Amino acid sequence: MVYRLLRNGLEAGDVFCRHSVRLRSCEDDLIDNDTWQDKDRLIEQTGLRSLTQPIREHLAELEDCLEKRLGEVNEHIASGANEHCEIKRRGAQNRWTRKYPRNTEPVNAPFFDSLKQVNIGSVWHFVAQHCPFMEACDHVLGRYTRQKADPTILTACLLAWGTNMGLGRMAGISDIDFQTLVSASENFIRLETLTEANDLVSNAIAALPIFAYYDLGDTVHSSSDGQKFETRIHTINARYSPKYFGLKKGVVSYSLVANHVPVNAKIIGANDHESH
């Protein structure tokens, strides 16, 4: 109960950890009240005109800049110079919208159609050869154990959980019995080993020459989005969502992707808003 209350307090923002980056309070990032008494001199030292400018004057300049920019964008669309937008007329009113590709238009990137499809087991074996990520799956008891990780059994376990198949179905379609899969999964697969294995794969991809070709202006850009997955086990984050899971439960894998590489991920409930 103590650990659960502590976790709820940290997530709600009622409990803080000063030496943490993500769980520290907003006040820890601010200067103290005694130093802020000399705020006029501190603001002057920043050299930022927006801080010394009266707020009404600053808002008026921003409004003029916004109105000017809106006029330029609409004029660009109305003249037909923006080929990505189209104007639709409904009676006396005109409105513009984004231009979406139609089914009759040819595919703009037929590169992947020319690649031969391979099964996921072959891809797994290829990655394991060039990046031994399964070495990160060590035994939960550390060095005092006789059981060694079998790559074949580990592959079956990881594929079973990764494809949401489950160990029972994997045992039915393979020559590995259910108890062996359960034992390997409980001993070698946990959050720490999965995180380290993912880091090995992500760092190996980032070291490839093709990684830099996705940069925009010599800068790595990233985006965050959530994927909905139905859960086989009712965990603390599993929630009902009729829109995505019908009458079943699921979770959201909120991932940070940079140049097609998942840098970080967090599992949240289906009822949690991703923007938070």
N, C-alpha and C positions, 0 to 999 in steps of 0.2 A: 504494500500500500504506500509506503514511503517513497519508493522508487517511482511508482505510478504518479503520485501527486507531484513529485519533483519534475517528472517529464511533462506533465500537463502544465505546470507553472512555467517551465522554460518555453514551451510552444506558445503559451498565451501571452508571454511577455511580462508576467508577474514576478518571475525569478530571473536573475541575471548572473552572468559569470564574467567578471571584469577582465580576466586574462584570456578570454576567448575572443575570436574574431566575429563569429556569427551570433553568439548569445550574449554579447555585452550590451549594456543599456546605451541609449542615445546620449545621456549626460556624460558618459565616459569619453565620448568623442569631442565634447565641447570644452572650452576653457572655463576655469572656475570664475565665480562671481567677483572675487576681489580683482582679478586681472581685467574683467569686463568693465570695471568702473572707468578705466581709461580707454573706452571704446572709440572715442573720436580720433585719438592718435593711432589706434590699431587699424581702423578703417582707412585712415589717410595713408598708412604704410602699404596697404594692399595695392594701391594704384589702380583700383577698379572704379571707373567713372559711374557705373550703375549703382554702387553703394553710397556714393556721396551725392548723387543726383536726387532731387525730390521725387517721391514715388509717383505723384500725378503727372509730372513732366515725363518720367520714364515710361509710364503706361501710355501716354499720348503718342510718344515716338513709336512704341511697339504697335499701336493701333494703326498709325499711318503706314508703317512698313507692311503690316498684314494686309491692309486694304490695297496697297499698291501691288503686292504679290498676287493677291486673288484676282485682280484685274488682268495682270499679265498672263496668268494661267488660263483664265477663261477666254481671253483674246487668242491665245495660242491654240486652244481647242476649237474655237469658232471659225478660225481661218483655215482649219484642216491641216495645220502644220504638225500637230500631234497625231501621228498615225496609230497610236495605241488606244485612242478614244474615238467614239462615233457619236453623232448627234441624232437623237430620235425626236420626231415631231408628233405631237398629239394635239391636233387642232391648232389653236393659236399659240400654244406653249411649246417650247423647245427644252429638251433636257439632254445631257450628255452622260454617257456611261462607258465603262471599259469595253474594249473590243475583245471578245472571246473567240478562240479558234472553233471552226465548225467541223463537223464530221467529214465533210468533203475535202478539207484541206489536208495536204500530205503531212506526214510526221516530220517534225523539224529536227529530230535527233534519232535517225534510224541506226545509230551505231550499235546499240545493244541488241537489235534484231539479228545482227550478223554474228553474235557470240553464241557459242554452243552451250546449251544448258547442261549442267552437271549436278549430281546429287549433293546434298549437304554434307554427307560423310566424306566425299572427296575434297570438298572445300576445307573441312575440318582437318583432314590429314595434311593438306598442303600448308595450312597456316601453322600447324603444330611442328612441321619440319623446319620452317623458316623462322618461327618464333615459338620457342618451347614454353608456351604460357601455362601448360598443365603442371609444370614443375612448382608453380605457386601453391598448388593444392597439397599441402602437407597435412599430416595426421593431427587431429585435435589434441592428442596427448603429448605432442612434441617428440622428443628423441627416445623416450622410454616406451617404445612399441616395436613389435615385430612385423606388424602388417605394413606392407608397402603398397603404394598407389599403383594399380593396374591401369595403364592408359586406355585399354579397351573398355573396361568397366566404367572408368571415369567419363569417357566419351559418351557412353550410353546414358549415364546419369544426367550429365549436363544437357544432352540433347533432349532427354525426356522432360526435364524441367523447363528448358529454354523454349521448346515448342508447345508447352502446356499439355503434353501427352500424359505425363505421369509415369511413375515407376511400374505400376501394375500393367499398364498397356505395353510399356517397353519390354517387360519380362515376357509378355505373351507373344510378341513378334520377334524376339531374339532368342539366342541360346543361353542367356544368362538368367538364372533364377531370381525370383523376387527378393529373397532374403539377402542375397549377395549385393543387389542394387541398393537395398535399404541400408545395409551396413556401410557400403562405400559412400553413400550420400551423407549419412550422419557423421562419418569420421573425417571426410575430406572436403565437403562442400559447406561453406558457411560464408558469412558476409566478408570476413577478412580475406579469405582466399579468392573469392570472386572479384573483389576490388583489385587485388594485386594482379590477378590474371588479366583483367580488363586493362589495367595500366600497361602491362607488357605489350598487349596487342595494340593499344592506342599509340604508345611511344614508337612501336615498330612501324606503324603506318605513317606517323609524323616524320619519321626519318627517310621515307621514300621520296624520290625527286618529284613525283607527281603531286605531293601534298602542297607544294608551293604554287602550283598552277591554279589553285582555287582561290588564291588571295585576291583581294580587291584593293588596288592601289598599294601593293606591297604590304598589306595589313590583313591579318587573319580576322575574319568576321565570324561571329557565332550567332546562333538563334536557339531559343528554348521553346519547347512544345511538349505536350503530353500525349501519350498513347494509352488507350483504354484496353485493359486485359481482364477477361473473366477469370476468376480465381476458383481453383479446385478445393482450396482449404479456406475456411472462414477465419481470416486473420483479423487483427485489430484495425487495420486500414480498409478491409473489405466493406464496401457499402453498396446498397441497392441504387441502381440507376436505370429506370425503365427505358430511357432513350438509347442506351448502349448495351445493356445486358438483359433487358426484358425483366423476367421475374428472378433473375440470378444476381449474384454479387460480383463485384470486380474492383480493381484498383487502377490507378493512373501512374504510369511511369513517366515522370517529368524529366526530360533529358536536355542537356546542354550539348549542342552539336557544333563543332567547328571544322570546316572543310571536310564534311561527311564523316567526322570522327566523333563518337560520343565521349565527350570529355568528362562529364559528370552526370549523375542521375539521382533522383530522389523519388521514393515511392510515397504517394499521397492517396488519400481516399477519393472516391469518385464524387463525393459531395463537396470537396474542398475546391475553392476557386484557384485556378492556376496563376492568376496575376498576383496573388498574395505571396 
